[in-house]
Amino acid sequence: MANTRSAARAARVSERRRRRNRAVKTRVRRLQKAYLQALTSGDRKAAEEALRAYTSAVDKAVQAGVLHWRTAARAKSRLSTRLSTLATA
């Protein structure tokens, strides 16, 4: 329990941010899973659309401060590489 008004406010802010961070991360993971499913099905058009949606969500997570920009860049790079291997296969 918070002992001061400022500590109580900090606890409220922290909880609000925790909920937002969790929602954003869950959305990113859900979109990543949808993209990987599209890849395994072999449907290139669906995979491209899923990658576009995933990339957008990751970029928004970076803007919100939920993900680090280098983490996002690494994830986008790895997943887009998997799409290019689908094209050659």
C-alpha positions as CSV (number, residue, x, y, z in Angstrom):
1,M,0.0,0.0,0.0
2,A,1.3,3.5,-0.9
3,N,2.2,5.7,2.0
4,T,2.0,9.1,0.3
5,R,-0.2,10.7,-2.3
6,S,2.7,10.7,-4.8
7,A,3.3,7.0,-4.3
8,A,-0.4,6.3,-4.8
9,R,-0.3,8.2,-8.0
10,A,2.8,6.4,-9.1
11,A,1.2,3.1,-8.4
12,R,-1.8,4.1,-10.6
13,V,0.4,5.2,-13.4
14,S,2.4,2.1,-13.2
15,E,-0.7,-0.1,-13.4
16,R,-2.0,1.8,-16.3
17,R,1.3,1.4,-18.2
18,R,1.5,-2.3,-17.3
19,R,-1.9,-2.9,-18.8
20,R,-1.1,-1.0,-22.0
21,N,2.3,-2.8,-22.4
22,R,0.7,-6.1,-21.9
23,A,-2.0,-5.4,-24.4
24,V,0.5,-4.2,-27.0
25,K,2.8,-7.2,-26.5
26,T,-0.1,-9.6,-26.8
27,R,-1.3,-8.0,-30.0
28,V,2.3,-8.2,-31.5
29,R,2.6,-11.9,-30.5
30,R,-0.9,-12.7,-32.0
31,L,0.1,-11.0,-35.3
32,Q,3.4,-12.8,-35.4
33,K,1.7,-16.1,-34.9
34,A,-0.8,-15.3,-37.7
35,Y,2.1,-14.5,-40.0
36,L,3.9,-17.7,-39.2
37,Q,0.8,-19.7,-39.8
38,A,0.4,-18.0,-43.2
39,L,4.0,-18.9,-44.0
40,T,3.6,-22.6,-43.1
41,S,0.4,-22.7,-45.2
42,G,2.5,-21.6,-48.2
43,D,0.1,-18.7,-49.2
44,R,2.5,-15.9,-50.2
45,K,-0.2,-13.3,-50.5
46,A,-1.6,-14.0,-47.1
47,A,1.9,-14.0,-45.6
48,E,2.7,-10.6,-47.2
49,E,-0.4,-9.1,-45.7
50,A,0.3,-10.7,-42.3
51,L,3.8,-9.4,-42.4
52,R,2.6,-5.9,-43.2
53,A,0.2,-6.0,-40.2
54,Y,2.9,-7.3,-38.0
55,T,5.4,-4.7,-39.0
56,S,2.8,-1.9,-38.4
57,A,2.0,-3.3,-34.9
58,V,5.7,-3.5,-34.0
59,D,6.4,0.0,-35.2
60,K,3.5,1.3,-33.1
61,A,4.9,-0.6,-30.1
62,V,8.2,1.1,-30.6
63,Q,6.5,4.5,-30.8
64,A,4.6,3.8,-27.6
65,G,7.9,2.8,-25.9
66,V,6.8,-0.8,-25.3
67,L,9.6,-2.3,-27.5
68,H,13.1,-1.1,-28.2
69,W,13.7,-0.1,-31.7
70,R,16.5,-2.5,-32.3
71,T,14.5,-5.4,-30.9
72,A,11.8,-4.5,-33.4
73,A,14.2,-4.1,-36.3
74,R,15.7,-7.5,-35.5
75,A,12.3,-9.2,-35.4
76,K,11.1,-7.6,-38.6
77,S,14.3,-8.5,-40.4
78,R,14.1,-12.2,-39.3
79,L,10.5,-12.5,-40.3
80,S,10.9,-10.8,-43.7
81,T,13.9,-13.1,-44.4
82,R,11.6,-16.1,-43.8
83,L,9.2,-14.6,-46.4
84,S,12.0,-14.4,-49.0
85,T,12.9,-18.0,-48.4
86,L,9.3,-19.0,-49.1
87,A,9.6,-17.3,-52.5
88,T,12.7,-19.2,-53.4
89,A,11.3,-22.6,-52.2
